[in-house]
Amino acid sequence: MINLQHRSNIKEILDNDDLPFEDIKICMKELNSINTLLGGHAITVNGMDSFSTSKNEKLIVCEIGCGGGDNLKAISKKYNNTSFIGIDLKESCIDFAAKQYPELNADWIASDYSKVFFKDSPDVIFSSLFCHHFTDDQLIFMLQWMHKNSKKGFFINDLQRNSLAYYLIKLLTSIFSKSYMVKNDGPISVSRSFVKKDWQILFSKAGISNYTVKWKWAFRYLVVCKK
């Protein structure tokens, strides 16, 4: 049995700099299918619900680590007056997102999120399946950055570190996935992810107290910080 007492520091293939984009594209498409079938996108929309009083409210919403833009598209189906900012370090992902969802009212930015300067701060900043790629020290900075740069607050949709989740994703991806990246990175993502106590420690070290951590199906946490 794998020891999941502490977060793993094993690097995922997706975090390498020299990956062929076609391989990344297959990975993103599979992740979009997983998020659709297992409710990952529904959790993201639920996170947005924490900040909006009406589906017609005009908001600026920013996703860091946006990949191909699938999360922003999911939000737009409910919040149709929203304008978006998608930030990702990989320029190929940003180009793909812009081509995949030209109908979105979105600014697509290829950059390290921490180097982005907002002329008009987003109302809400969020990330989905992004935080587990970072060390604890990097996450403390990220929490502070999202808190500082959002008007209403931020939310996080990420995985629960759980042995059942680890072995289930290992089994399911070995059977159904066509992406070597998903097969390799799926279980590692779980081992790099969080239990509730991790979030409590991270927020305490970041000096932020106004947050909630809720468990969601399947093996996810929705973390919401309202200013």
C-alpha positions as CSV (number, residue, x, y, z in Angstrom):
1,M,0.0,0.0,0.0
2,I,1.2,3.5,-0.9
3,N,1.9,5.8,2.1
4,L,-0.2,8.9,1.6
5,Q,0.4,10.4,5.1
6,H,2.2,13.4,3.5
7,R,2.0,15.0,0.1
8,S,4.3,13.4,-2.5
9,N,7.0,15.5,-4.3
10,I,7.1,13.2,-7.4
11,K,7.0,15.3,-10.5
12,E,4.2,14.8,-13.0
13,I,5.0,14.4,-16.7
14,L,2.7,17.4,-17.5
15,D,5.1,19.7,-15.5
16,N,7.9,19.1,-18.0
17,D,8.8,21.9,-20.4
18,D,9.4,19.9,-23.6
19,L,6.2,18.0,-24.1
20,P,4.7,17.7,-27.7
21,F,1.5,19.7,-27.7
22,E,-0.4,16.8,-29.4
23,D,0.3,14.7,-26.2
24,I,-0.9,17.6,-24.0
25,K,-4.0,18.0,-26.2
26,I,-5.0,14.3,-25.7
27,C,-4.4,14.7,-22.0
28,M,-6.6,17.9,-21.8
29,K,-9.4,16.2,-23.8
30,E,-9.5,13.2,-21.4
31,L,-9.4,15.5,-18.3
32,N,-12.4,17.4,-19.8
33,S,-14.3,14.2,-20.2
34,I,-13.4,13.1,-16.7
35,N,-14.5,16.4,-15.3
36,T,-17.7,16.2,-17.2
37,L,-18.6,12.7,-16.2
38,L,-17.5,12.7,-12.6
39,G,-18.8,16.2,-11.7
40,G,-15.5,18.2,-11.7
41,H,-17.0,21.0,-13.8
42,A,-20.1,21.0,-11.6
43,I,-17.9,21.6,-8.6
44,T,-16.3,24.6,-10.4
45,V,-19.7,26.0,-11.2
46,N,-20.7,25.5,-7.6
47,G,-17.6,27.5,-6.6
48,M,-18.8,30.4,-8.8
49,D,-22.3,30.1,-7.1
50,S,-20.6,31.3,-3.9
51,F,-19.8,34.7,-5.4
52,S,-22.8,35.5,-7.6
53,T,-26.3,36.4,-6.7
54,S,-27.6,36.1,-10.2
55,K,-26.7,34.3,-13.4
56,N,-27.0,37.6,-15.2
57,E,-24.6,39.4,-13.0
58,K,-21.6,40.9,-14.8
59,L,-18.4,39.6,-13.4
60,I,-14.8,39.2,-14.4
61,V,-13.6,35.7,-13.6
62,C,-10.0,34.6,-13.9
63,E,-8.7,31.1,-14.0
64,I,-5.0,30.4,-13.3
65,G,-3.7,27.2,-15.0
66,C,-6.6,27.3,-17.4
67,G,-5.3,24.7,-19.9
68,G,-7.6,24.5,-22.8
69,G,-10.3,26.7,-21.2
70,D,-12.8,23.9,-20.5
71,N,-13.6,25.2,-16.9
72,L,-14.3,28.7,-18.2
73,K,-16.6,27.2,-20.9
74,A,-18.5,25.3,-18.2
75,I,-19.0,28.5,-16.1
76,S,-20.2,30.4,-19.2
77,K,-23.1,28.0,-19.7
78,K,-24.6,29.3,-16.5
79,Y,-23.1,32.8,-16.2
80,N,-23.6,34.2,-19.7
81,N,-22.7,37.8,-18.8
82,T,-19.3,36.9,-17.4
83,S,-16.0,38.0,-19.0
84,F,-13.1,35.7,-18.5
85,I,-9.3,35.8,-18.1
86,G,-7.5,32.5,-18.8
87,I,-3.9,32.3,-17.7
88,D,-1.5,29.4,-18.4
89,L,2.2,29.1,-18.5
90,K,2.1,27.0,-21.7
91,E,1.6,29.2,-24.8
92,S,0.4,26.2,-26.8
93,C,-2.5,25.7,-24.3
94,I,-3.5,29.3,-24.5
95,D,-3.5,29.2,-28.3
96,F,-5.6,26.1,-28.2
97,A,-8.1,27.6,-25.7
98,A,-8.6,30.7,-27.9
99,K,-9.3,28.5,-30.9
100,Q,-11.4,26.0,-29.1
101,Y,-13.7,28.6,-27.5
102,P,-13.8,31.7,-29.7
103,E,-17.3,32.5,-28.5
104,L,-16.1,33.2,-25.0
105,N,-15.6,36.8,-23.9
106,A,-12.1,36.1,-22.8
107,D,-8.6,37.4,-22.6
108,W,-6.1,34.6,-22.9
109,I,-2.7,35.2,-21.3
110,A,0.4,32.9,-21.7
111,S,2.4,33.7,-18.5
112,D,3.3,32.6,-15.1
113,Y,0.2,33.7,-13.2
114,S,2.3,35.6,-10.6
115,K,3.7,37.9,-13.2
116,V,0.4,39.0,-14.6
117,F,-0.7,42.6,-13.8
118,F,-4.4,43.4,-13.9
119,K,-5.6,46.8,-15.0
120,D,-9.0,45.9,-13.6
121,S,-8.8,43.2,-10.9
122,P,-11.0,40.1,-11.4
123,D,-14.0,39.8,-9.2
124,V,-13.2,36.1,-8.7
125,I,-10.0,34.1,-9.2
126,F,-10.0,30.3,-9.2
127,S,-8.1,27.2,-10.1
128,S,-9.1,23.6,-10.9
129,L,-6.7,20.7,-10.5
130,F,-3.8,23.2,-10.4
131,C,-2.7,23.6,-6.8
132,H,-1.4,20.0,-6.4
133,H,1.3,20.8,-8.9
134,F,3.0,23.1,-6.4
135,T,4.9,22.9,-3.1
136,D,3.5,24.1,0.2
137,D,5.6,27.2,0.1
138,Q,4.5,28.0,-3.4
139,L,0.9,27.4,-2.4
140,I,1.1,29.9,0.5
141,F,2.2,32.5,-2.0
142,M,-0.5,31.5,-4.4
143,L,-3.2,31.9,-1.7
144,Q,-1.9,35.3,-0.8
145,W,-1.8,36.3,-4.5
146,M,-5.3,35.2,-5.2
147,H,-6.6,37.0,-2.1
148,K,-4.7,40.2,-3.0
149,N,-5.7,40.3,-6.7
150,S,-9.5,39.4,-6.4
151,K,-12.3,41.8,-5.5
152,K,-14.7,39.2,-4.1
153,G,-12.4,36.3,-3.4
154,F,-11.2,33.0,-4.8
155,F,-12.0,29.3,-4.9
156,I,-10.1,26.1,-5.5
157,N,-11.3,22.8,-6.9
158,D,-8.7,20.1,-6.3
159,L,-8.2,16.5,-5.3
160,Q,-8.4,14.7,-2.0
161,R,-5.3,12.6,-1.0
162,N,-6.9,9.3,-0.4
163,S,-5.7,5.7,-0.9
164,L,-9.0,4.5,-2.5
165,A,-8.9,7.4,-4.9
166,Y,-5.2,6.6,-5.7
167,Y,-5.9,2.9,-6.6
168,L,-9.2,3.6,-8.4
169,I,-7.6,6.2,-10.7
170,K,-4.7,3.9,-11.3
171,L,-7.1,1.1,-12.3
172,L,-9.5,3.2,-14.4
173,T,-6.8,5.0,-16.4
174,S,-5.0,1.8,-17.1
175,I,-8.2,0.4,-18.7
176,F,-9.8,3.4,-20.3
177,S,-7.2,6.1,-20.9
178,K,-5.4,6.5,-24.3
179,S,-3.0,9.1,-22.8
180,Y,0.3,8.0,-21.3
181,M,0.3,11.3,-19.5
182,V,-3.1,10.6,-17.8
183,K,-2.1,7.1,-16.9
184,N,1.1,8.2,-15.3
185,D,0.0,11.5,-13.8
186,G,-3.4,10.5,-12.5
187,P,-2.2,8.5,-9.5
188,I,0.6,11.0,-8.9
189,S,-1.9,13.8,-8.8
190,V,-3.7,12.1,-6.0
191,S,-0.5,11.5,-4.1
192,R,0.4,15.2,-4.5
193,S,-3.0,16.4,-3.4
194,F,-4.6,17.3,0.0
195,V,-6.4,16.4,3.1
196,K,-8.5,19.0,4.9
197,K,-5.8,19.5,7.5
198,D,-3.3,20.5,4.8
199,W,-5.6,23.4,3.7
200,Q,-6.0,24.5,7.3
201,I,-2.3,24.7,7.7
202,L,-1.7,26.5,4.4
203,F,-4.3,29.1,5.0
204,S,-3.0,29.7,8.5
205,K,0.5,30.2,7.2
206,A,-0.9,32.5,4.5
207,G,-2.6,34.6,7.1
208,I,-6.1,34.1,5.7
209,S,-8.9,33.1,8.0
210,N,-12.2,33.6,6.0
211,Y,-12.4,30.4,4.1
212,T,-14.3,27.1,3.9
213,V,-13.2,23.6,2.9
214,K,-15.9,21.2,1.7
215,W,-15.5,17.6,0.5
216,K,-17.1,16.9,-2.8
217,W,-17.8,13.8,-4.9
218,A,-15.6,12.2,-6.2
219,F,-12.6,12.7,-3.9
220,R,-12.5,16.5,-4.3
221,Y,-12.3,19.5,-2.2
222,L,-14.0,22.8,-2.9
223,V,-12.1,25.6,-1.1
224,V,-13.8,29.0,-1.0
225,C,-12.4,32.3,0.3
226,K,-14.8,35.2,0.4
227,K,-13.4,38.7,1.1
